[in-house]
Amino acid sequence: IVLDPFMGSGTVALVAKKLNRDYIGIELNPEYVEMARIRVYAEMALFV
């Protein structure tokens, strides 16, 4: 499990998913939460 306590735009989440790892991302800023969610789902759609 990869823990990213300052998720930001989701770079660590993307790398964790690409390496087939589970991850937990924490972000306080709602704008970054939405940005990371969109980015991770968009990138993962390319690998399915």
C-alpha positions in Angstrom: 0.0 0.0 0.0 1.3 3.4 -1.0 0.3 6.4 1.3 0.4 9.9 -0.2 -0.6 12.3 2.6 -0.4 15.3 0.2 -2.0 13.9 -3.0 -2.0 17.1 -5.0 -2.7 16.3 -8.7 -2.4 12.5 -8.2 1.0 11.6 -9.6 1.8 9.1 -6.9 -1.7 7.5 -7.3 -1.0 7.1 -11.1 2.3 5.5 -10.6 0.9 3.2 -7.9 -1.9 2.1 -10.2 0.6 1.5 -13.1 2.7 -0.6 -10.8 -0.4 -2.6 -9.6 -0.2 -1.2 -6.1 -3.0 -0.1 -3.8 -2.8 3.5 -2.7 -4.4 5.9 -0.2 -4.3 9.6 -1.1 -5.2 12.4 1.2 -5.8 15.9 0.1 -7.5 18.8 1.9 -8.1 21.1 -1.1 -11.3 20.2 -2.9 -10.0 21.6 -6.2 -7.0 19.2 -6.1 -9.2 16.3 -5.0 -11.3 16.8 -8.2 -8.3 17.3 -10.4 -6.6 14.1 -9.1 -9.9 12.1 -9.5 -10.3 13.2 -13.1 -6.6 12.7 -13.9 -6.4 9.2 -12.4 -9.6 8.0 -14.1 -8.6 9.4 -17.4 -5.1 7.8 -17.3 -6.5 4.5 -16.1 -9.0 4.4 -19.0 -6.0 4.2 -21.3 -4.7 1.0 -19.7 -8.0 -0.9 -19.6 
